[in-house]
Amino acid sequence: MTTESTLVLIKPDGVNRGLIGDVISRLESTGLKISGLKLIQIDNELAGKHYQEHKEKPFFGSLIEFITSSPVVAIVISGPDAIKKTRTTMGVTNPLESEPGTIRGDFGLTVEKNIIHGSANIDDAKREISLYFNDDEIINYPRSIDNWIE
């Protein structure tokens, strides 16, 4: 297993529906740990950088409008195979195709309003984490349970 970090955003629908605690609880119950956490209001500039790979797609404008519509919770999640574990816990993008027991399968409503974003791969994770967190905002700390999950 590879220890790595990934970015998770609890999107505006998750924040407004009061699901922050549920989402964090599900992620932590996998054995992953929170290394950074903050509530932020994403502006158009940050949203454009975050979704840069979708800039030429027809849904780019609606992505920007949605992610800037309300605060989000930005989280750095760390641990063994954090990206794959987080994405499995999230479920697939379309909540209607997501398995029950996943965050999107249980809480998501539409492809856009699917509660959560998680980095797709290690390169995206590094880029996305740097958009939302300064190095001094990420804390690497040992936990007494780490030897049970690594």
Long-range contacts (C-beta under 8 A, 24 or more apart in sequence): 1-80, 1-81, 1-150, 2-80, 2-81, 3-78, 3-79, 3-80, 3-82, 3-150, 4-78, 4-79, 4-80, 4-81, 4-82, 4-83, 4-122, 4-125, 5-35, 5-76, 5-77, 5-78, 5-82, 5-125, 5-129, 5-138, 6-76, 6-77, 6-78, 6-82, 6-83, 6-86, 6-118, 6-119, 6-125, 6-129, 7-74, 7-75, 7-76, 7-77, 7-117, 7-118, 7-119, 7-125, 7-128, 7-129, 7-131, 7-132, 8-74, 8-75, 8-76, 8-77, 8-86, 8-116, 8-117, 8-118, 8-119, 9-67, 9-72, 9-73, 9-74, 9-75, 9-116, 9-117, 9-118, 9-132, 10-72, 10-73, 10-75, 10-115, 10-116, 11-66, 11-67, 11-72, 11-113, 11-114, 11-115, 11-116, 11-117, 12-66, 12-67, 12-69, 12-70, 12-71, 12-72, 13-109, 13-113, 13-114, 13-115, 14-73, 14-107, 14-115, 14-116, 15-39, 15-70, 15-71, 15-72, 15-73, 16-70, 17-107, 17-115, 19-107, 19-115, 20-73, 22-103, 22-107, 23-73, 23-103, 23-107, 23-115, 23-116, 24-73, 24-75, 26-89, 26-103, 27-75, 27-77, 27-86, 27-89, 30-79, 30-85, 30-86, 30-89, 31-79, 31-80, 31-85, 31-145, 31-148, 31-149, 32-77, 32-78, 32-79, 32-82, 32-85, 32-86, 33-77, 33-78, 33-79, 33-141, 33-143, 34-75, 34-76, 34-77, 34-78, 35-76, 35-77, 35-78, 35-138, 35-139, 35-140, 35-141, 36-74, 36-75, 36-76, 36-129, 36-133, 36-137, 36-138, 36-139, 37-73, 37-74, 37-75, 37-76, 38-73, 38-74, 38-132, 38-133, 38-137, 39-71, 39-72, 39-73, 39-74, 40-71, 40-72, 40-73, 40-74, 40-132, 41-68, 41-70, 41-71, 41-72, 42-67, 42-68, 42-72, 43-68, 44-68, 46-131, 46-132, 49-131, 50-128, 50-131, 59-112, 62-112, 63-112, 66-112, 66-113, 74-132, 74-133, 76-129, 76-133, 76-138, 78-140, 79-149, 79-150, 80-149, 80-150, 83-118, 83-119, 83-120, 83-121, 83-122, 83-125, 86-118, 86-119, 87-118, 87-120, 90-116, 90-118
